[in-house]
């Protein structure tokens, strides 16, 4: 796995709990990681994904985010991350995603039905997709609005 640059994983069958090894993100120069399951939400991500040093693209669909800290916060600090897509992330308990990255250009949060809130800190964000049920104050951003070129924001009271 020393030369692994891209990894796309799709699971479309029901499986028991499966945990990815943390070495994928610590001992290989992986730059693109895409993970999608069939919606059983039994795929557990290692804490190492939160600060993977070479990751530029991260797409997570139908998975659980890594365990939050004691304050219920999951902090993503991947230093090279440019594109971050979260789709159909369903957490049972309140969760705060804190994403701090100066290089992040694309952020998409789509159909996440939990009581999730996002704190986004990126000065280079140019594309924002935000499709979630209505929750007050669920997205806070320090991104200058003048930097955003493409924005799609949908919010409904009913679930998807």
N, C-alpha and C positions, 0 to 999 in steps of 0.2 A: 504493500500500500504506500510505499515511499514516493511513487510517482503519480499517485491518484490526484487528478485535477478536478474532475467532474463526477458527481454521483447522483443518479436519479433512481429512487426506489419507489415502486408502486406495489401495494399489497391490496388485492381485490378479493380476498377470501377472509373468512372469519378465523381469527387466530387467538390463541391465548396471549396473555401479556408477553410482549417482546421488548427488550431494551437494546438499543444500539450501543455498541462499544464506544467509549469516550476517545479511544485512540484514533478513530476516524478524523477527529477534529484537532488532535494534538500532535500526531506524528506523521501526518501527510499534508502536502501543500494544497489541500482541496480548496478550490475557489468557488465552485458552484455545487450547491446541495439542494435537491428537490425531493420531498417526501410526501407521498399521498397514500392514504389507506381507504378502505371501503366504508369508513364511517363507524367502525367498531371502537375507535378511540383507545385501543389497547397498546398503541405504540408509544413507548416512553423515550424521550430524548435525554441524552446526558447533559449535565451542567456545562460541560466543555463547549457546547454549541453556543453558549452565551457570549463567549469571548474568543471564538475561533480566529486565529491571527491572519489567515489568508483568505477567508471567505468574502466573496464579492456579491454573490447572489444566494439568497436563502428563500425557499418557497416551502411552506408547510401547509398541508391540507388534511383535515380530519385527523389531527393528532393532538396529543396533550403537550402543552409547553412544559419545560422543566419545572421542578418544584420551586415555588416562591420562597423568599427568605422569611424570617419571622414576622415581618411587617406585611406579608402578602404581596411583595413586589418581586417581579422578575425583571432583571436588568440585562439588556442586550448591549454589549459594548464592542462588538466585532469592529476592529479599527478600519478595515478596508471595505466594509459592506456598502454596496451601492444600490441594491435592489432587495426589498424585503416584502414578501407576500405572506399574509396569514389568511387562510380561508377555512371556514367552518371549524373554528376552534371552540369547543364547548367545555368550559370549566364549570364545575358545580358550585364552587365557592367564589366570592368576590376576588378579583385579581387585578393588579395594576401592572401594566407592561411599561417599563421605562426604557426608551430607545434613545441612546445618545451616540451620535455618529456624525462627524463633520462631512463625510463623503457620501452619505445616503442621498440618493437622487429620487428613488421611487419607493413609495410606501403604499401598500394596499391592505386594507382590513375589510374582509368581505364575509358576510353572513355568520358572524360570531355572536351567538345568542346568549352568552353569559353576562353576568354583571361585571364586564371587563372595562377598565378604563385605560387609556393610553396617554402617556406623557412622551411627546416626541420632541427631540432636540436635534435639529439638523439645519445648518445654514445653507445647504446646497439642494434642498428638496425642490424638485421641479415637477413631480407628478404625485398626486394624492388621490387614491381611491378609497372611499369610506362608505361602505354599505352595511349598516347595522340597524337593529331595532333601536328605538329611541331610549336613550338613557341620558339624564341630565349630566352635563359636565364630563362626558365620557372621552372626549379628545381635547387635550391641551397641547399646544405647540408653540415652540419658540422660533419657528421658521418664519422669516419675513415673507409676507404675502406677495410681495413684488417678485419673489423668486419662483413662485409656483406658476407653471405654464399650463398644466393640465390638471383639472380637479373634477372629480365625480363624487358628489356627496349625496347619499340617499339615507333617509332615516324614517322609520315607520314605528308606530306603537305596537302593531301586531308582529308576531314572529314570522320568520320565513318558512 
